[in-house]
């Protein structure tokens, strides 16, 4: 389809509709439904238009029949008549102001109405002139600080942190980890935690946020701004400070008393939409939530732990990975949150590479590392050698020699069971890089796409399905083919692929490489709902990369995975029957 509409464009459209609803006093339950939809679509790593084309909108939580119908109009006609009706009569310039710091729907409407901002293309520039002339502070409900914030927000809009490329979680974790260790040495600091997208284990992170619990806020702030890697202090207050590290990496510190630490941790972990839904739920029970605690009947109560904070609202603890602003509040209310998988549940790693292909370590070194990780089993899956380049007989000799080496390792020790696998290319013509007669030599094989990523949807979907249907392929590796910040995901029809996985009783991988994290979390959740078998692997190319499993577990948890959904949480005896049924 031409003129495709991106997720961010859909989100922007829905946010405008939400703002119009708020101004016109729409039903709060309808507003909440749209808030849910915005958060869900904003968090998808798959195109919502692709999901619509595949007829899978029912798989997306929070997309009800009414909104599905509106999305159908949007994707087929490019316009939703009901959306236009909701916005009718409102100054068009107000919609350009949404997102400015401190400007919500009502303030955007008030500014647009006051200054007659009818054209969204010029609204920001006109508002900037009014701010510079001091006109905004004279409006009731604004003042000098609001005027200064709005002017600063307009001036910074082109260099907003949202325009910077977000860093991989693994890099963010390394940087904030050093700051956390530094702050732990500050006298009077009792606890230190990362906040925001790091704590929610997002695949990518913008600015770095953290919080400390202390009885001496001033000392903690002073200690923080003297962090050795800091080259600039952006802001310093009583309860907050901001520094810049090399590379313009911003680190924000919030300071909390021990008594309110749980409240502060919850509020600043987010996501924003999760907090909106949680506040809405609490207001219905007569409670007002903030980073300082919970106010009820005019009395503020503080909470040392998040568990106590959620309990006070009447909900079980919601793990940070699930705080996505989708349906987690409703699930918690019904006591239906998943019992999320943990790193300690994993009993083996089934995708890794050695010097046999493109790895950095020998098979023996990789096995030793797997033993140190206390795995029950470990699978080596070097890239299959080319039959075209080497000839059938030479490849057969190589595979048999590797088979013999693995058999000897298994015979020489009883600490771990080594499985002989191979990563086989799913070629552009939908054939596999190794013929079936050679795949028979292996314990298992995985099929992965490494070339022709931009084929059309029907063609690339057919490639994946044909691999799934091959009896010697046990699972599909790094299924979407994405490389975060480098390469977009392949345009695959996931309904067809998931149906094929179920029909053939096959497994799909969550790849733990930090620049892949593939299968993506939204597709993981769909797979979980459909009962598709998942496997979490590191795709390690060296012994140290075998430690990356936790990032795959992060993705599994964000996809609502339980231990039972992932086959390599099983003991060896049960696992092998699931790997190659």
RODO-2510 file (C-alpha; in nm, 4 decimals, decimal comma):
residues 581
     n   res          X          Y          Z
     1     x     0,0000     0,0000     0,0000
     2     x     0,1237     0,3481    -0,0859
     3     x     0,1174     0,6392     0,1607
     4     x     0,1674     0,4172     0,4617
     5     x     0,0919     0,5694     0,8010
     6     x     0,3559     0,5136     1,0679
     7     x     0,2835     0,4290     1,4303
     8     x     0,4018     0,7737     1,5385
     9     x     0,1602     0,9362     1,2938
    10     x    -0,1290     0,7252     1,4244
    11     x    -0,0348     0,8185     1,7809
    12     x    -0,0259     1,1896     1,6884
    13     x    -0,3723     1,1628     1,5312
    14     x    -0,5154     0,9888     1,8386
    15     x    -0,3550     1,2410     2,0735
    16     x    -0,5292     1,5208     1,8866
    17     x    -0,8608     1,3377     1,9169
    18     x    -0,7948     1,2864     2,2880
    19     x    -0,7265     1,6572     2,3341
    20     x    -1,0503     1,7438     2,1547
    21     x    -1,2435     1,4968     2,3718
    22     x    -1,1011     1,6517     2,6858
    23     x    -1,1982     2,0038     2,5773
    24     x    -1,5504     1,8939     2,4857
    25     x    -1,5979     1,6902     2,8051
    26     x    -1,6269     1,3446     2,6529
    27     x    -1,7074     1,0401     2,8628
    28     x    -1,4087     0,9584     3,0855
    29     x    -1,4247     0,5890     3,0020
    30     x    -1,3989     0,6705     2,6319
    31     x    -1,1034     0,8988     2,7051
    32     x    -0,9385     0,6217     2,9064
    33     x    -0,9879     0,3773     2,6178
    34     x    -0,8133     0,6154     2,3788
    35     x    -0,5338     0,6767     2,6303
    36     x    -0,4833     0,2992     2,6413
    37     x    -0,4738     0,2808     2,2631
    38     x    -0,2181     0,5618     2,2385
    39     x     0,0137     0,3903     2,4851
    40     x    -0,0231     0,0529     2,3171
    41     x     0,0402     0,1758     1,9623
    42     x     0,3242     0,4008     2,0781
    43     x     0,4946     0,0992     2,2348
    44     x     0,4560    -0,1365     1,9390
    45     x     0,7678    -0,2413     1,7542
    46     x     0,5517    -0,3738     1,4712
    47     x     0,3618    -0,1440     1,2361
    48     x    -0,0012    -0,1062     1,3456
    49     x    -0,0875    -0,0814     0,9751
    50     x     0,0792    -0,4177     0,9158
    51     x    -0,1217    -0,5651     1,2033
    52     x    -0,4395    -0,4221     1,0482
    53     x    -0,3503    -0,5596     0,7049
    54     x    -0,2978    -0,9030     0,8594
    55     x    -0,6363    -0,8904     1,0330
    56     x    -0,4737    -0,9082     1,3767
    57     x    -0,6139    -0,5990     1,5489
    58     x    -0,7976    -0,8349     1,7859
    59     x    -0,4557    -0,9478     1,9098
    60     x    -0,3672    -0,5965     2,0257
    61     x    -0,4955    -0,5262     2,3784
    62     x    -0,6924    -0,2039     2,4097
    63     x    -0,8033    -0,1894     2,0436
    64     x    -1,1794    -0,2387     2,0679
    65     x    -1,4278    -0,2725     1,7833
    66     x    -1,4979     0,1018     1,7588
    67     x    -1,1325     0,2008     1,7371
    68     x    -1,0633    -0,0884     1,4993
    69     x    -1,3313     0,0535     1,2699
    70     x    -1,1722     0,3995     1,2887
    71     x    -0,8296     0,2563     1,2077
    72     x    -0,9848     0,0775     0,9122
    73     x    -1,1122     0,4132     0,7826
    74     x    -0,7747     0,5757     0,8470
    75     x    -0,5781     0,3111     0,6567
    76     x    -0,8249     0,2805     0,3675
    77     x    -0,9430     0,6405     0,3254
    78     x    -0,6710     0,8385     0,5015
    79     x    -0,9412     1,0143     0,7060
    80     x    -1,1749     0,9282     0,9946
    81     x    -1,4973     1,1281     0,9788
    82     x    -1,5696     1,0835     1,3494
    83     x    -1,2254     1,2198     1,4391
    84     x    -1,2914     1,5273     1,2256
    85     x    -1,6310     1,5688     1,3917
    86     x    -1,4787     1,5581     1,7401
    87     x    -1,2246     1,8283     1,6472
    88     x    -1,4784     2,0471     1,4671
    89     x    -1,5105     2,3967     1,6105
    90     x    -1,1741     2,3936     1,7867
    91     x    -0,8920     2,6239     1,6707
    92     x    -0,6591     2,4176     1,4568
    93     x    -0,3527     2,5915     1,6018
    94     x    -0,4097     2,4322     1,9431
    95     x    -0,3018     2,0940     1,8110
    96     x     0,0449     2,2256     1,7243
    97     x     0,0917     2,3236     2,0894
    98     x     0,0302     1,9773     2,2335
    99     x     0,3514     1,8378     2,3745
   100     x     0,5034     2,1683     2,4800
   101     x     0,6279     2,1452     2,8368
   102     x     0,3418     2,2080     3,0776
   103     x     0,0833     2,2454     2,7993
   104     x    -0,2001     1,9945     2,8024
   105     x    -0,5235     2,0018     2,6063
   106     x    -0,6940     2,2723     2,8112
   107     x    -0,3952     2,5069     2,8126
   108     x    -0,3393     2,4515     2,4401
   109     x    -0,7017     2,5440     2,3753
   110     x    -0,6797     2,8516     2,5985
   111     x    -0,3630     2,9760     2,4291
   112     x    -0,5017     2,9146     2,0797
   113     x    -0,8291     3,0851     2,1648
   114     x    -0,6614     3,3827     2,3360
   115     x    -0,4168     3,4507     2,0528
   116     x    -0,6464     3,3369     1,7687
   117     x    -0,4089     3,0620     1,6532
   118     x    -0,6075     2,9131     1,3649
   119     x    -0,3204     2,7793     1,1539
   120     x    -0,1183     2,4925     1,3006
   121     x     0,1713     2,5559     1,0633
   122     x     0,2343     2,9010     1,2151
   123     x     0,0976     2,8474     1,5674
   124     x     0,4315     2,7774     1,7373
   125     x     0,6048     3,0774     1,5838
   126     x     0,3134     3,3061     1,6739
   127     x     0,3061     3,1730     2,0301
   128     x     0,6812     3,2279     2,0582
   129     x     0,6345     3,5957     1,9700
   130     x     0,3647     3,6311     2,2358
   131     x     0,5917     3,4651     2,4938
   132     x     0,8806     3,6964     2,4068
   133     x     0,6471     3,9952     2,4393
   134     x     0,5335     3,8779     2,7853
   135     x     0,1706     3,8206     2,6836
   136     x     0,1357     3,4639     2,8159
   137     x     0,2044     3,5432     3,1815
   138     x    -0,0952     3,7768     3,1868
   139     x    -0,3383     3,4919     3,1081
   140     x    -0,5169     3,3466     3,4076
   141     x    -0,3649     3,0133     3,5083
   142     x    -0,0231     3,0732     3,3506
   143     x     0,2248     3,3200     3,5071
   144     x     0,5929     3,3943     3,4510
   145     x     0,7208     3,0396     3,5025
   146     x     0,4706     2,8941     3,2557
   147     x     0,5649     3,1588     3,0026
   148     x     0,9379     3,0865     3,0450
   149     x     0,8820     2,7081     3,0216
   150     x     0,6753     2,7447     2,7044
   151     x     0,9326     2,9709     2,5403
   152     x     1,2150     2,7358     2,6346
   153     x     1,0168     2,4351     2,5090
   154     x     0,9533     2,6014     2,1728
   155     x     1,3195     2,6979     2,1357
   156     x     1,4374     2,3500     2,2262
   157     x     1,1821     2,1625     2,0166
   158     x     1,4302     2,0940     1,7349
   159     x     1,6938     1,9605     1,9697
   160     x     1,4610     1,7719     2,1979
   161     x     1,5996     1,4591     2,3620
   162     x     1,3303     1,2700     2,1731
   163     x     1,5102     1,3601     1,8501
   164     x     1,8349     1,2035     1,9635
   165     x     1,9008     0,8445     1,8719
   166     x     1,8196     0,6354     2,1749
   167     x     2,1000     0,4185     2,3071
   168     x     2,0825     0,0422     2,3475
   169     x     1,9756    -0,0789     2,6899
   170     x     2,3071    -0,2579     2,7376
   171     x     2,5022     0,0679     2,6914
   172     x     2,2657     0,2657     2,9134
   173     x     2,2930     0,0011     3,1828
   174     x     2,6728     0,0145     3,1759
   175     x     2,6782     0,3953     3,2074
   176     x     2,4154     0,4267     3,4798
   177     x     2,5712     0,1301     3,6585
   178     x     2,8898     0,3301     3,7107
   179     x     2,6934     0,6272     3,8467
   180     x     2,4954     0,3994     4,0789
   181     x     2,8123     0,2416     4,2187
   182     x     2,9540     0,5903     4,2729
   183     x     2,6415     0,7097     4,4561
   184     x     2,6458     0,4031     4,6808
   185     x     2,9693     0,5382     4,8276
   186     x     2,8014     0,8656     4,9288
   187     x     2,7607     0,8906     5,3077
   188     x     2,3943     0,8827     5,4076
   189     x     2,2692     0,7201     5,0855
   190     x     2,0667     0,4090     5,1736
   191     x     1,9381     0,2942     4,8337
   192     x     2,0027     0,3734     4,4680
   193     x     1,7940     0,2645     4,1686
   194     x     1,7738     0,3361     3,7982
   195     x     1,4412     0,4766     3,6835
   196     x     1,2356     0,5149     3,3700
   197     x     1,2961     0,3062     3,0607
   198     x     1,6056     0,1386     3,2068
   199     x     1,4076    -0,0016     3,4976
   200     x     1,1248    -0,1030     3,2656
   201     x     1,3929    -0,2777     3,0542
   202     x     1,3065    -0,1031     2,7283
   203     x     1,5260    -0,2101     2,4343
   204     x     1,6430     0,1509     2,3975
   205     x     1,6920     0,4387     2,6402
   206     x     1,7006     0,8182     2,6069
   207     x     1,8257     1,0152     2,9063
   208     x     1,9337     0,8257     3,2176
   209     x     1,7296     0,8669     3,5347
   210     x     1,8042     0,7496     3,8879
   211     x     1,6868     0,7996     4,2461
   212     x     1,8554     0,7775     4,5864
   213     x     1,7106     0,7307     4,9320
   214     x     1,8846     0,9497     5,1874
   215     x     1,8335     1,1571     5,4995
   216     x     2,0726     1,4244     5,3691
   217     x     1,9461     1,5513     5,0342
   218     x     2,1934     1,8381     5,0074
   219     x     2,4927     1,6099     5,0563
   220     x     2,3630     1,3613     4,7980
   221     x     2,3042     1,6345     4,5395
   222     x     2,6515     1,7778     4,5958
   223     x     2,8117     1,4341     4,5726
   224     x     2,6247     1,3635     4,2474
   225     x     2,7266     1,6824     4,0677
   226     x     3,0897     1,5991     4,1473
   227     x     3,0722     1,2635     3,9693
   228     x     3,4131     1,2243     3,7983
   229     x     3,2704     1,1614     3,4499
   230     x     3,0502     1,4735     3,4588
   231     x     3,1591     1,7645     3,2392
   232     x     2,8638     1,9972     3,2988
   233     x     2,5979     2,0592     3,5634
   234     x     2,2712     2,1368     3,3834
   235     x     2,0551     2,1867     3,6910
   236     x     2,0863     2,1723     4,0678
   237     x     1,7974     2,1943     4,3121
   238     x     1,6916     2,0740     4,6563
   239     x     1,5545     1,7410     4,5333
   240     x     1,6911     1,7066     4,1810
   241     x     2,0087     1,7555     3,9801
   242     x     2,1047     1,7025     3,6167
   243     x     2,4539     1,6446     3,4777
   244     x     2,5951     1,5864     3,1309
   245     x     2,8496     1,3151     3,0605
   246     x     3,0777     1,2859     2,7601
   247     x     2,8754     1,2503     2,4425
   248     x     2,5975     1,4750     2,5794
   249     x     2,4512     1,1871     2,7770
   250     x     2,2187     1,3366     3,0365
   251     x     2,1797     1,1841     3,3830
   252     x     1,8966     1,3018     3,6088
   253     x     1,9039     1,2388     3,9834
   254     x     1,6035     1,2566     4,2129
   255     x     1,6385     1,2480     4,5894
   256     x     1,3850     1,0923     4,8231
   257     x     1,3439     1,0444     5,1947
   258     x     1,3511     0,6772     5,3011
   259     x     0,9865     0,7033     5,4119
   260     x     0,8650     0,8009     5,0604
   261     x     1,1144     0,6001     4,8534
   262     x     0,8579     0,3493     4,7264
   263     x     0,6302     0,6287     4,6042
   264     x     0,9181     0,8085     4,4318
   265     x     1,0411     0,4851     4,2720
   266     x     0,6970     0,3958     4,1400
   267     x     0,6146     0,7384     4,0014
   268     x     0,9460     0,7893     3,8212
   269     x     0,9701     0,4369     3,6848
   270     x     0,6645     0,5073     3,4679
   271     x     0,5654     0,4575     3,2028
   272     x     0,3757     0,7845     3,1802
   273     x     0,0701     0,6031     3,0481
   274     x     0,0881     0,3401     3,3223
   275     x     0,0842     0,6185     3,5780
   276     x    -0,2090     0,7871     3,4058
   277     x    -0,4090     0,4636     3,4221
   278     x    -0,3028     0,3987     3,7803
   279     x    -0,4030     0,7506     3,8876
   280     x    -0,7381     0,7127     3,7110
   281     x    -0,7981     0,3840     3,8916
   282     x    -0,6982     0,5382     4,2265
   283     x    -0,9188     0,8471     4,1782
   284     x    -1,2187     0,6186     4,1379
   285     x    -1,1371     0,4958     4,4901
   286     x    -1,0963     0,8449     4,6316
   287     x    -0,7143     0,8460     4,6256
   288     x    -0,4691     1,0943     4,4741
   289     x    -0,1257     0,9588     4,3780
   290     x     0,2025     1,1447     4,3513
   291     x     0,5757     1,0817     4,3805
   292     x     0,5453     1,1671     4,7488
   293     x     0,2744     0,9175     4,8410
   294     x    -0,1020     0,8680     4,8392
   295     x    -0,3447     1,1319     4,9582
   296     x    -0,6819     1,0253     5,0896
   297     x    -0,9305     1,2410     5,2809
   298     x    -0,6729     1,5187     5,2802
   299     x    -0,4039     1,3068     5,4465
   300     x    -0,0788     1,2163     5,2672
   301     x     0,0644     0,8741     5,3438
   302     x     0,4178     0,7822     5,2440
   303     x     0,5424     0,4386     5,1368
   304     x     0,8896     0,2936     5,1755
   305     x     0,8370     0,0220     4,9142
   306     x     0,6552    -0,0102     4,5830
   307     x     0,4870    -0,3269     4,7063
   308     x     0,3223    -0,1293     4,9858
   309     x     0,2343     0,1524     4,7448
   310     x     0,0486    -0,0795     4,5055
   311     x    -0,1127    -0,2639     4,7960
   312     x    -0,2475     0,0643     4,9299
   313     x    -0,4144     0,1284     4,5929
   314     x    -0,5706    -0,2171     4,6160
   315     x    -0,3525    -0,3903     4,3582
   316     x    -0,0798    -0,6537     4,3659
   317     x     0,2727    -0,5435     4,2803
   318     x     0,3105    -0,4838     3,9065
   319     x     0,6646    -0,5605     3,7809
   320     x     0,8309    -0,2671     3,6001
   321     x     0,8473    -0,4583     3,2692
   322     x     0,4670    -0,4732     3,2596
   323     x     0,4096    -0,1036     3,3303
   324     x     0,3376    -0,0280     2,9663
   325     x     0,0015     0,1453     3,0002
   326     x    -0,1882    -0,1303     2,8211
   327     x    -0,4107    -0,3691     3,0188
   328     x    -0,1841    -0,4381     3,3181
   329     x    -0,4055    -0,2453     3,5643
   330     x    -0,7119    -0,4474     3,4661
   331     x    -0,5156    -0,7712     3,4858
   332     x    -0,3806    -0,6757     3,8277
   333     x    -0,7284    -0,5848     3,9492
   334     x    -0,8511    -0,9306     3,8449
   335     x    -0,5384    -1,0948     3,9930
   336     x    -0,4455    -1,2190     3,6454
   337     x    -0,0925    -1,0831     3,6064
   338     x     0,1488    -1,3397     3,4612
   339     x     0,4041    -1,5108     3,6832
   340     x     0,6931    -1,3772     3,4777
   341     x     0,9882    -1,5873     3,3680
   342     x     1,3214    -1,5151     3,5410
   343     x     1,6833    -1,5632     3,4356
   344     x     1,7244    -1,8505     3,6827
   345     x     1,4508    -2,0443     3,4986
   346     x     1,6751    -2,0902     3,1929
   347     x     1,8428    -2,4321     3,1741
   348     x     2,0283    -2,3987     2,8452
   349     x     2,1334    -2,1739     2,5567
   350     x     2,0630    -2,3106     2,2093
   351     x     2,2135    -2,0577     1,9690
   352     x     2,5874    -1,9852     1,9780
   353     x     2,8882    -1,9763     1,7490
   354     x     3,2511    -2,0931     1,7664
   355     x     3,5644    -2,0635     1,5547
   356     x     3,4066    -2,3290     1,3301
   357     x     3,2303    -2,0321     1,1646
   358     x     3,2401    -1,6706     1,2866
   359     x     3,2835    -1,7110     1,6635
   360     x     3,5797    -1,5935     1,8703
   361     x     3,6193    -1,8989     2,0957
   362     x     3,6632    -2,2733     2,0551
   363     x     3,3835    -2,5192     2,1164
   364     x     3,5599    -2,6388     2,4310
   365     x     3,5804    -2,2843     2,5685
   366     x     3,2136    -2,2191     2,4992
   367     x     3,1130    -2,5456     2,6678
   368     x     3,3227    -2,4602     2,9735
   369     x     3,1503    -2,1221     3,0001
   370     x     2,8090    -2,2888     2,9717
   371     x     2,9077    -2,5227     3,2553
   372     x     3,0091    -2,2210     3,4648
   373     x     2,6638    -2,0758     3,4023
   374     x     2,5237    -2,3991     3,5522
   375     x     2,3344    -2,4880     3,2372
   376     x     2,1976    -2,8377     3,2055
   377     x     2,2434    -2,8349     2,8283
   378     x     2,4084    -2,6179     2,5662
   379     x     2,3679    -2,6036     2,1883
   380     x     2,6299    -2,4932     1,9378
   381     x     2,4867    -2,3567     1,6113
   382     x     2,7639    -2,2405     1,3832
   383     x     2,6649    -2,1052     1,0431
   384     x     2,6377    -2,3850     0,7909
   385     x     2,9268    -2,4026     0,5419
   386     x     2,8333    -2,3381     0,1792
   387     x     2,7780    -2,6505    -0,0328
   388     x     2,8112    -2,4367    -0,3459
   389     x     3,1550    -2,3060    -0,2453
   390     x     3,2970    -2,6163    -0,0764
   391     x     3,1119    -2,9008    -0,2444
   392     x     2,8760    -3,1536    -0,0875
   393     x     3,1412    -3,4075     0,0173
   394     x     3,3633    -3,1495     0,1887
   395     x     3,0729    -3,0038     0,3837
   396     x     2,9621    -3,3529     0,4841
   397     x     3,3150    -3,4281     0,6069
   398     x     3,3214    -3,1060     0,8107
   399     x     2,9854    -3,1748     0,9719
   400     x     3,0752    -3,5326     1,0601
   401     x     3,4063    -3,4222     1,2121
   402     x     3,2222    -3,1678     1,4285
   403     x     2,9689    -3,4373     1,5192
   404     x     3,2535    -3,6594     1,6383
   405     x     3,4044    -3,3775     1,8455
   406     x     3,0735    -3,3089     2,0217
   407     x     3,0186    -3,6797     2,0888
   408     x     3,3629    -3,6973     2,2517
   409     x     3,2870    -3,3965     2,4727
   410     x     2,9638    -3,5576     2,5881
   411     x     3,1379    -3,8881     2,6555
   412     x     3,4165    -3,7209     2,8560
   413     x     3,2017    -3,5480     3,1189
   414     x     2,8595    -3,5520     3,2830
   415     x     2,8267    -3,1838     3,3808
   416     x     2,6385    -3,0740     3,0707
   417     x     2,4767    -3,2179     2,7595
   418     x     2,6085    -3,0600     2,4394
   419     x     2,3683    -3,0558     2,1463
   420     x     2,4857    -3,0294     1,7878
   421     x     2,2940    -2,7682     1,5940
   422     x     2,3525    -2,5360     1,3036
   423     x     2,2185    -2,1986     1,1912
   424     x     2,0994    -2,2445     0,8357
   425     x     2,0327    -1,9553     0,5996
   426     x     1,6806    -1,9159     0,4664
   427     x     1,7827    -1,8105     0,1169
   428     x     1,6076    -1,5526    -0,1024
   429     x     1,4442    -1,8258    -0,3130
   430     x     1,2987    -1,9884     0,0040
   431     x     1,5408    -2,2830    -0,0041
   432     x     1,7758    -2,3614     0,2844
   433     x     2,1517    -2,3197     0,2864
   434     x     2,2018    -2,6912     0,3620
   435     x     2,0186    -2,9874     0,2061
   436     x     1,8078    -3,2209     0,4223
   437     x     2,0563    -3,5077     0,3863
   438     x     2,3159    -3,3004     0,5725
   439     x     2,0677    -3,1629     0,8262
   440     x     2,0060    -3,5255     0,9330
   441     x     2,3566    -3,5311     1,0842
   442     x     2,2541    -3,2656     1,3407
   443     x     2,0551    -3,2825     1,6630
   444     x     1,8620    -2,9767     1,5466
   445     x     1,8845    -2,6736     1,3193
   446     x     1,7477    -2,3211     1,3220
   447     x     1,6537    -2,1239     1,0154
   448     x     1,7415    -1,7545     0,9921
   449     x     1,7194    -1,4807     0,7310
   450     x     2,0540    -1,3112     0,6635
   451     x     1,9994    -1,1699     0,3137
   452     x     1,7300    -1,0048     0,0969
   453     x     1,5658    -0,8349     0,3960
   454     x     1,3626    -0,5950     0,1796
   455     x     1,1648    -0,8498    -0,0202
   456     x     0,7907    -0,7832    -0,0381
   457     x     0,5687    -0,9180     0,2386
   458     x     0,4298    -1,2174     0,0495
   459     x     0,7731    -1,3329    -0,0676
   460     x     0,9541    -1,3011     0,2631
   461     x     0,6624    -1,4561     0,4524
   462     x     0,6735    -1,7548     0,2172
   463     x     1,0470    -1,7938     0,2911
   464     x     0,9865    -1,8148     0,6644
   465     x     0,6876    -2,0497     0,6328
   466     x     0,8774    -2,2877     0,4064
   467     x     1,1574    -2,3085     0,6639
   468     x     0,9039    -2,3763     0,9385
   469     x     0,7595    -2,6607     0,7333
   470     x     1,0977    -2,8290     0,6938
   471     x     1,1079    -3,1239     0,9385
   472     x     1,4739    -3,0604     1,0275
   473     x     1,4262    -2,6961     1,1307
   474     x     1,3453    -2,6744     1,5021
   475     x     1,3037    -2,3005     1,5379
   476     x     1,3309    -1,9682     1,3560
   477     x     1,6187    -1,7458     1,4716
   478     x     1,6054    -1,3629     1,5182
   479     x     1,2739    -1,3714     1,3325
   480     x     1,2113    -1,0101     1,2261
   481     x     1,5708    -0,9517     1,1151
   482     x     1,5856    -0,6101     1,2783
   483     x     1,9019    -0,4444     1,4080
   484     x     1,8028    -0,1677     1,6483
   485     x     1,8997     0,1791     1,5183
   486     x     2,0487     0,0161     1,2062
   487     x     1,7998    -0,1979     1,0127
   488     x     1,4210    -0,2107     1,0079
   489     x     1,2360    -0,5345     1,0690
   490     x     1,1408    -0,7425     0,7654
   491     x     0,7884    -0,6899     0,6331
   492     x     0,6449    -1,0262     0,7409
   493     x     0,2819    -1,1382     0,7663
   494     x     0,2882    -1,2583     1,1274
   495     x    -0,0573    -1,4104     1,1230
   496     x     0,0530    -1,6512     0,8512
   497     x     0,3844    -1,7238     1,0269
   498     x     0,2204    -1,7842     1,3655
   499     x    -0,0379    -2,0122     1,2046
   500     x     0,2444    -2,2089     1,0412
   501     x     0,4303    -2,2414     1,3719
   502     x     0,1190    -2,3812     1,5383
   503     x     0,0357    -2,6140     1,2497
   504     x     0,3905    -2,7570     1,2489
   505     x     0,4416    -2,7500     1,6286
   506     x     0,7536    -2,5385     1,5842
   507     x     0,9299    -2,2828     1,8049
   508     x     1,0288    -1,9199     1,7516
   509     x     1,3269    -1,7468     1,9110
   510     x     1,3686    -1,4455     2,1340
   511     x     1,7236    -1,3424     2,0475
   512     x     1,9038    -1,1811     2,3436
   513     x     2,1646    -0,9871     2,1454
   514     x     2,1095    -0,6285     2,2688
   515     x     2,0963    -0,4874     1,9159
   516     x     1,8385    -0,7479     1,8122
   517     x     1,6027    -0,8353     2,1017
   518     x     1,4077    -1,0209     1,8400
   519     x     1,1278    -1,1496     1,8497
   520     x     1,0009    -0,8077     1,9572
   521     x     0,8011    -0,7810     2,2786
   522     x     0,4642    -0,7044     2,1157
   523     x     0,4955    -1,0111     1,8923
   524     x     0,6081    -1,2147     2,1942
   525     x     0,2818    -1,1297     2,3662
   526     x     0,0817    -1,2376     2,0613
   527     x     0,2787    -1,5643     2,0508
   528     x     0,2105    -1,6236     2,4199
   529     x    -0,1624    -1,5708     2,3688
   530     x    -0,1648    -1,8126     2,0771
   531     x     0,0244    -2,0807     2,2701
   532     x     0,3279    -2,0748     2,0379
   533     x     0,6477    -2,2231     2,1801
   534     x     0,9279    -1,9746     2,2462
   535     x     1,2989    -2,0196     2,3088
   536     x     1,5382    -1,7547     2,4486
   537     x     1,8974    -1,7679     2,3194
   538     x     2,1996    -1,5402     2,3280
   539     x     2,3281    -1,5940     1,9721
   540     x     2,6681    -1,5690     2,1423
   541     x     2,9790    -1,5345     1,9282
   542     x     3,2172    -1,5428     2,2269
   543     x     3,2202    -1,6738     2,5827
   544     x     3,1381    -1,3345     2,7331
   545     x     2,8295    -1,3025     2,5117
   546     x     2,6811    -1,6065     2,6819
   547     x     2,6152    -1,3617     2,9681
   548     x     2,3673    -1,1669     2,7530
   549     x     2,0781    -1,4018     2,8285
   550     x     1,9258    -1,1503     3,0718
   551     x     1,8401    -0,9142     2,7872
   552     x     1,6379    -1,1848     2,6166
   553     x     1,4617    -1,2489     2,9467
   554     x     1,3820    -0,8753     2,9661
   555     x     1,2070    -0,8987     2,6290
   556     x     1,0263    -1,2172     2,7314
   557     x     0,9014    -1,0492     3,0489
   558     x     0,7861    -0,7396     2,8583
   559     x     0,5954    -0,9818     2,6355
   560     x     0,4148    -1,1293     2,9402
   561     x     0,6070    -1,4587     2,9208
   562     x     0,5849    -1,7150     3,1952
   563     x     0,8287    -2,0000     3,2475
   564     x     0,5882    -2,2425     3,0809
   565     x     0,5933    -2,0441     2,7540
   566     x     0,9697    -2,0915     2,6991
   567     x     1,0939    -2,4391     2,6124
   568     x     1,4517    -2,3999     2,7396
   569     x     1,3236    -2,3696     3,0943
   570     x     1,2580    -2,7451     3,0852
   571     x     1,4902    -3,0194     3,2058
   572     x     1,6941    -3,1867     2,9314
   573     x     1,4662    -3,4888     2,9037
   574     x     1,1551    -3,2780     2,8407
   575     x     1,3373    -3,0136     2,6408
   576     x     1,4625    -3,2413     2,3624
   577     x     1,1094    -3,3638     2,2909
   578     x     0,9944    -3,0025     2,2534
   579     x     1,2938    -2,8934     2,0453
   580     x     1,2474    -3,1488     1,7710
   581     x     0,8982    -3,3037     1,7997
***
